[in-house]
Amino acid sequence: MEILIYGITNSITLALMAIGFSLTFGISGLPNFAHGAFYLLGGILTWIFIHQLGLPFFFSAILSILVVGVLGFILYWGLMLRLRGLAINEVIATLAAAIVIIEVLRYLGFSGFTYVLPEFVKGSIPIGNVWLDYQRIILVGIGIALIIFLYLFTHRTRIGLAFRAIAQNERTAISLGIDSDWTAALSLAFGSALAVIAGLAILPLGSIDTEMGYDILIYALAVGIVGGLESVPGIVLASFILGFAQILVATFFKAQWLTVITLAAIIFILAIKPSGIFGKYKELEERV
């Protein structure tokens, strides 16, 4: 029962970490390696708004989501627009932006047990013989609601349909009057905002540490690569595969092996199916 319950919560946690990265890449093809840095920055901004400015938690959370979303939008127009189509340069640029953000936050001292976000609801409830805190239950609810929202958004709204059109065939979408640059900028903004939402749901379970900016990127990449970077169903499936694998490893071996099993999953899937389980990018034999 413990493995089942914590396997589900850990899987939803991984899905939350990865879904913003997957959304941006799936729509615009931009590998946003600043995803983990935005996750971290959103948590720290929320802490500053609460403890330095005295704002209520939920107002601080909304403000942080908006600020980081705007930063993602600015990142596209200020930098990524000039690098579109240069895959290596896109990776280097977003990774450089991530390092700058994380290291500046580290220099400013935003790390340690002082920097803790409040839980949405304190307390826990017994499920069988396992005590599960309300924050993890809310986290699961947020993850499920976010996945449903993204499906409805991309299938029922004008912007969402533009996202899908660009993702399916950019040239055809442009010929129909859809602005690919605005769509890509919005996808980067949405992905950045989703990173903050994930952080606000997950960070109350522990303290804020600048190292997690790199860890979140690794987990998001692992889930995306295993499931298929442009596939939301693939992201969900990969999250459950890796989520339960991590819980099993932590239960029967040592927690130090969690990163090893995550990186091993990346290597394995790249060797077997480079596009991921539900990925649609061409395999080697198709490219040749």
Secondary structure, 3 states (H helix, E strand, C coil): CHHHHHHHHHHHHHHHHHHHHHHHHHHHCCCCCCHHHHHHHHHHHHHHHHHCCCCCHHHHHHHHHHHHHHHHHHHHHHCHHHHCCCHHHHHHHHHHHHHHHHHHHHHCCCCEEEEECCCCCCCEEEECCEEEEHHHHHHHHHHHHHHHHHHHHHHHCHHHHHHHHHHHCHHHHHHCCCCHHHHHHHHHHHHHHHHHHHHHHHHHHCEECCCHHHHHHHHHHHHHHHHCCCCHHHHHHHHHHHHHHHHHHHHHCCCCHHHHHHHHHHHHHHHHCCCCCCCCCCCHHHHC
